[in-house]
C-alpha cells in the first residue's frame, strides 16, 4: 500500500513537471498579452494604437493615419470607399518590433514620433457637396492642433488612405491655411486638372464639378497650389484631337513626366528631373494614385491604364525625395473589389510605410522656420536650402 502511494505521488510529480511552466508576471500584462500576430487583433494600420482623433481635439500626435472611405466622385469603377479597410488589412505584417527601414536607417514606429491610426472620417456617400464640406471640416479639426513633440508649435502630419482622388481638395484647403500655396508631387496616370466643362455631358450641377478628375483644377482656381507642381507617371489619353488638355494643364502650374520617360532615363533620371524642377528644400505634398502603377502590379483600382511603373520603381522614387520636407501625403484609388490576392492593397500599405518613414527621418517640422523662409520658396525660387525642421535630422 505504501509502495502504491509512493508510485502515485511520483506519477503526479512527473505529470506536474510535464505540464509546468513559469506563470508570467501578472503586473506586466502588456508584455504578456499586448503583442498580436499578423492574423490576430483588430485591424489598424501596422497595429498602431487606434483613437478616433476627431472626437478629441485635445489629443496630440505627430503623424496620424486617417482613412477617408469616399468614392462618390469617381467616373468609372467604384469601390475605393473600401480602400482604407483593405490597406489596413494589408499592413498587418508591419509591427513596431520589426519595422526598421534599412533605407531610412530608422524604425518609424520606435522613434521620436507619436504615430496613431486616427480611424476614418465618416463621410457621407449620399451627397458629394456635403461630403466635401465634411472632409474639409474633418481636416481642419485634425490639423488645428499642435503635434505631440516636446513644445512644438507645429501641426501634426497626416497620411491619408483613400478613397477616390477627389479627397485631396479638402486636404489642400487646410494645408494652405497653415503653409500657404502647396507644392504637389502628383503620382498618377491621369492629369486630374480637367475643367468640369471638359466632361461630355449636357447635365451639370455644382456637385458634378467636384470629381476625381477636376480636383486639382479646382485647387488651382482656389489659389491653393504653388507655381511648381509635378505630375509623374502620366499615360492618359487626351481629349479631342490636339494638345488642349496639356495646354490647360500648363495654366494650372504643373510640370509633366510621362510614364515611358523611365525607359530613357531610368528611375534615377526621373528623380533628377523632379529635383531639378523644384527649389531645394521646397516643402512638398505627395499624392499617390495607385493607378500610377501598371495594372499587373495594381489591378485593384477604378481607372487602370496600361504601361505603368512597377512598385519597386515607385518606391525607389519616393525614397529619393526625402530631402524635400514632406508635409503630408495620401494613397488613393485602391478599389479592393478589382484586386487580385490583395497585391494592390499590399503595395498601398508599403507606400504608406515609406512615406511615414520619410516623415520620421526628417524629424519634427519647425513651422516658424517655414513661415520665415516661405517667400524664398514661392517667389524667389531660391536654390539655397533653408531651415524647415526643428533640428538637423539628416
Buried (B, 14 or more C-beta within 10 A) or exposed (E): EEEEEEEEEEEEEEEEEEEEEEEEEEEEEEEEEEEEEEEEEEBBBBBBEBBEBBEEEEBBBBBBBBBBBBBBBBBEBBBBBBBBBBBBBBBBBBBBEEBBBEBBEBBBBEBBBBBBBBBBBEBEEEEBEEBBBBBBBBBEBBBEBBBBBEEBEBBBBBBBBBBBBBBBBBBBBBBBBBBBBBBBBBBBBBBBBBBBEBBEEEEEEEBBBBBBBBBBBBBBEEEBBBEBBBBBBBBBEEBEEEEEBBEBBEEBBBBBBBBEBBEEEEBEEBBEBBBEBBBEBBBBBBBBBBBBBBBEBBBBBBBBBEEBBBBEBBBBBBBBBBEBBBBBBBBBBBBBEBBEEBBBBBBBBBBBBBBBBBBBBBBBBBBEBBEEBBEBBBEEEBEEEBBBBBEEEE
